[in-house]
Amino acid sequence: MVFPVLLLSMRSWKLSPFVALLFAILLLCSLFTGCTSIQNFFTPPVTPETTPETTPVATAIITSGPVSQTVPTEPIRTQASDSEFVVSIDASQARILTILEGIDTEISKPGIDNGTAPDYNALGSYSRRLAATADEEIIAMSKFRVISDPANESRKMYYVNYLVRLKPFAASLETGSALAQKKEFSTASGFFSNAKNDLSLVRSQELPGHLQIITRIKENFGPFLDIIQKQATVSFPG
């Protein structure tokens, strides 16, 4: 379409063929240059993407030195041991138990029907020992003022209460034995009955060995009181 137009233009302008050819070349160059510019206008040149450079993060190197230990300003307090208390209370219970066994032996001897009377002198001796030893052990237990284990503290309180309740029993038994030695059996019978009642108030459930012997003494008190009452009505040489 461009060339016919050029030919018509040359004819209308009456140009020489050489001039017309130059004109046509210039026109073609202008057309090509214009098309390129127009294309660049509608389609802008693509700029190549550039990947941003990432700077590596510097990792700080931590060097751990030796851990400093704080020296305590006060001396370290250690919990006191209750071993001395445990040894003492065990020994004390053994001493009391031995005396109670002696008392049980005396009141459980055969009665007057078999021609044998209780040994009131020995019974009175055991009773005095029981009262004196109970006092000594109460004082010994009171010396342990600081006990670290609550269970041991409870054990101490229970045992002291047990010793306190044994004292009236020992006193009544001693008085009755002294009267029986003088053959004052009627009066002695009243004190022996008091001793039996005093023993019923003793709490020894947490002391297995003591509970066993006290239970046996209570059982033997019945026949023993029967002997005292018989001696009150029957003359029996000492």
MIFI-360512 format. One record per residue (C-alpha): residue number from 0; residue in three letters; x, y, z. Coordinates in pm, whole numbers, plus 50000, padded with zeros to 5 digits. Layout:
BEGIN
[NUM ALA [X Y Z]]
...
END
This chain:
BEGIN
[0 MET [50000 50000 50000]]
[1 VAL [50293 50237 50062]]
[2 PHE [50441 50203 49716]]
[3 PRO [50122 50292 49519]]
[4 VAL [50082 50597 49738]]
[5 LEU [50438 50700 49665]]
[6 LEU [50387 50656 49294]]
[7 LEU [50077 50867 49297]]
[8 SER [50257 51131 49498]]
[9 MET [50550 51141 49257]]
[10 ARG [50317 51172 48962]]
[11 SER [50120 51442 49127]]
[12 TRP [50428 51633 49226]]
[13 LYS [50603 51558 48894]]
[14 LEU [50927 51458 49059]]
[15 SER [51212 51284 48890]]
[16 PRO [51241 50911 48949]]
[17 PHE [51566 50952 49141]]
[18 VAL [51421 51212 49375]]
[19 ALA [51111 51006 49421]]
[20 LEU [51322 50703 49516]]
[21 LEU [51509 50899 49779]]
[22 PHE [51189 51030 49912]]
[23 ALA [51047 50681 49933]]
[24 ILE [51357 50557 50122]]
[25 LEU [51331 50839 50371]]
[26 LEU [50963 50771 50418]]
[27 LEU [51025 50403 50480]]
[28 CYS [51297 50479 50734]]
[29 SER [51061 50716 50915]]
[30 LEU [50792 50451 50920]]
[31 PHE [51023 50184 51063]]
[32 THR [51160 50418 51328]]
[33 GLY [50812 50524 51430]]
[34 CYS [50688 50168 51467]]
[35 THR [50975 50084 51692]]
[36 SER [50908 50386 51913]]
[37 ILE [50538 50309 51930]]
[38 GLN [50610 49948 52028]]
[39 ASN [50847 50065 52298]]
[40 PHE [50582 50303 52421]]
[41 PHE [50315 50034 52466]]
[42 THR [50556 49765 52585]]
[43 PRO [50815 49921 52815]]
[44 PRO [51144 49743 52831]]
[45 VAL [51163 49477 53103]]
[46 THR [51419 49547 53368]]
[47 PRO [51583 49223 53485]]
[48 GLU [51506 49142 53848]]
[49 THR [51793 49164 54088]]
[50 THR [51794 48939 54393]]
[51 PRO [51867 49147 54702]]
[52 GLU [52181 49038 54874]]
[53 THR [52125 48903 55226]]
[54 THR [52382 48994 55480]]
[55 PRO [52454 48695 55708]]
[56 VAL [52357 48757 56068]]
[57 ALA [52656 48753 56291]]
[58 THR [52612 48506 56580]]
[59 ALA [52761 48626 56900]]
[60 ILE [52985 48369 57064]]
[61 ILE [52914 48349 57437]]
[62 THR [53190 48217 57647]]
[63 SER [53066 48088 57986]]
[64 GLY [53304 48135 58268]]
[65 PRO [53302 47938 58594]]
[66 VAL [52983 47973 58799]]
[67 SER [53048 48186 59099]]
[68 GLN [52930 48032 59426]]
[69 THR [52803 48250 59704]]
[70 VAL [52973 48171 60028]]
[71 PRO [52711 48157 60309]]
[72 THR [52761 48427 60565]]
[73 GLU [52610 48212 60843]]
[74 PRO [52709 47859 60944]]
[75 ILE [52491 47585 60797]]
[76 ARG [52250 47453 61057]]
[77 THR [52205 47077 61064]]
[78 GLN [51899 46911 61213]]
[79 ALA [51966 46779 61559]]
[80 SER [51963 46403 61599]]
[81 ASP [51715 46235 61833]]
[82 SER [51931 45924 61874]]
[83 GLU [52019 46006 62236]]
[84 PHE [51652 46050 62322]]
[85 VAL [51555 45723 62153]]
[86 VAL [51823 45530 62345]]
[87 SER [51718 45693 62672]]
[88 ILE [51345 45629 62638]]
[89 ASP [51398 45268 62533]]
[90 ALA [51620 45206 62838]]
[91 SER [51367 45378 63063]]
[92 GLN [51079 45165 62940]]
[93 ALA [51286 44851 62997]]
[94 ARG [51350 44950 63362]]
[95 ILE [50982 45020 63430]]
[96 LEU [50881 44697 63259]]
[97 THR [51113 44490 63479]]
[98 ILE [50953 44634 63795]]
[99 LEU [50601 44569 63664]]
[100 GLU [50693 44209 63589]]
[101 GLY [50811 44174 63951]]
[102 ILE [50478 44309 64079]]
[103 ASP [50286 44067 63859]]
[104 THR [50494 43777 63988]]
[105 GLU [50409 43859 64351]]
[106 ILE [50034 43907 64311]]
[107 SER [49997 43595 64096]]
[108 LYS [50151 43353 64351]]
[109 PRO [49937 43068 64483]]
[110 GLY [49689 43169 64753]]
[111 ILE [49631 43062 65110]]
[112 ASP [49431 42760 64997]]
[113 ASN [49760 42605 64887]]
[114 GLY [49935 42703 65208]]
[115 THR [50128 42990 65049]]
[116 ALA [50068 43358 65123]]
[117 PRO [50177 43643 64896]]
[118 ASP [50510 43799 64985]]
[119 TYR [50388 44144 65093]]
[120 ASN [50741 44256 65176]]
[121 ALA [50859 44187 64820]]
[122 LEU [50538 44343 64679]]
[123 GLY [50595 44657 64886]]
[124 SER [50958 44673 64770]]
[125 TYR [50856 44657 64402]]
[126 SER [50592 44926 64464]]
[127 ARG [50847 45166 64618]]
[128 ARG [51088 45102 64333]]
[129 LEU [50814 45170 64080]]
[130 ALA [50723 45506 64239]]
[131 ALA [51087 45617 64272]]
[132 THR [51184 45502 63923]]
[133 ALA [50880 45673 63768]]
[134 ASP [50990 46002 63927]]
[135 GLU [51346 45956 63803]]
[136 GLU [51236 45879 63448]]
[137 ILE [51000 46177 63436]]
[138 ILE [51292 46402 63528]]
[139 ALA [51515 46230 63272]]
[140 MET [51257 46280 62995]]
[141 SER [51217 46648 63085]]
[142 LYS [51585 46708 63003]]
[143 PHE [51513 46648 62633]]
[144 ARG [51374 46993 62560]]
[145 VAL [51455 47004 62187]]
[146 ILE [51336 46704 61983]]
[147 SER [51352 46742 61605]]
[148 ASP [51113 46463 61503]]
[149 PRO [50746 46536 61590]]
[150 ALA [50686 46161 61626]]
[151 ASN [50952 46141 61896]]
[152 GLU [50806 46446 62068]]
[153 SER [50465 46276 62073]]
[154 ARG [50627 45957 62202]]
[155 LYS [50790 46149 62488]]
[156 MET [50464 46317 62594]]
[157 TYR [50275 45987 62588]]
[158 TYR [50542 45810 62795]]
[159 VAL [50561 46085 63058]]
[160 ASN [50182 46075 63094]]
[161 TYR [50205 45698 63133]]
[162 LEU [50462 45734 63414]]
[163 VAL [50250 45997 63592]]
[164 ARG [49950 45759 63594]]
[165 LEU [50162 45475 63732]]
[166 LYS [50253 45673 64046]]
[167 PRO [49909 45656 64221]]
[168 PHE [49897 45282 64149]]
[169 ALA [50243 45234 64305]]
[170 ALA [50151 45442 64611]]
[171 SER [49827 45252 64681]]
[172 LEU [50003 44918 64628]]
[173 GLU [50286 45012 64865]]
[174 THR [50048 45122 65142]]
[175 GLY [49838 44806 65107]]
[176 SER [50150 44589 65122]]
[177 ALA [50272 44764 65439]]
[178 LEU [49933 44708 65608]]
[179 ALA [49921 44345 65498]]
[180 GLN [50262 44286 65656]]
[181 LYS [50109 44406 65985]]
[182 LYS [49817 44164 65924]]
[183 GLU [49576 44455 65892]]
[184 PHE [49411 44280 65603]]
[185 SER [49077 44459 65611]]
[186 THR [49240 44801 65574]]
[187 ALA [49496 44662 65330]]
[188 SER [49212 44528 65112]]
[189 GLY [49082 44883 65058]]
[190 PHE [49421 45010 64940]]
[191 PHE [49469 44712 64710]]
[192 SER [49126 44787 64558]]
[193 ASN [49237 45146 64504]]
[194 ALA [49551 45019 64334]]
[195 LYS [49337 44813 64096]]
[196 ASN [49126 45118 64012]]
[197 ASP [49438 45334 63965]]
[198 LEU [49578 45077 63723]]
[199 SER [49261 45093 63513]]
[200 LEU [49339 45462 63442]]
[201 VAL [49686 45386 63304]]
[202 ARG [49709 45424 62928]]
[203 SER [49969 45194 62773]]
[204 GLN [49827 45118 62427]]
[205 GLU [50132 45264 62251]]
[206 LEU [50369 45053 62464]]
[207 PRO [50304 44691 62357]]
[208 GLY [50521 44523 62622]]
[209 HIS [50378 44739 62901]]
[210 LEU [50023 44689 62779]]
[211 GLN [50069 44314 62798]]
[212 ILE [50203 44308 63154]]
[213 ILE [49949 44564 63283]]
[214 THR [49666 44360 63133]]
[215 ARG [49800 44054 63313]]
[216 ILE [49825 44241 63647]]
[217 LYS [49461 44351 63612]]
[218 GLU [49355 43993 63554]]
[219 ASN [49554 43868 63855]]
[220 PHE [49417 44138 64084]]
[221 GLY [49084 43955 64116]]
[222 PRO [49225 43638 64275]]
[223 PHE [49470 43848 64478]]
[224 LEU [49191 44052 64637]]
[225 ASP [49008 43730 64719]]
[226 ILE [49316 43616 64915]]
[227 ILE [49327 43945 65108]]
[228 GLN [48960 43916 65202]]
[229 LYS [49005 43558 65319]]
[230 GLN [49302 43660 65527]]
[231 ALA [49090 43928 65685]]
[232 THR [48848 43666 65818]]
[233 VAL [49079 43367 65870]]
[234 SER [49380 43379 66098]]
[235 PHE [49681 43273 65900]]
[236 PRO [50029 43274 66050]]
[237 GLY [50275 43497 65868]]
END
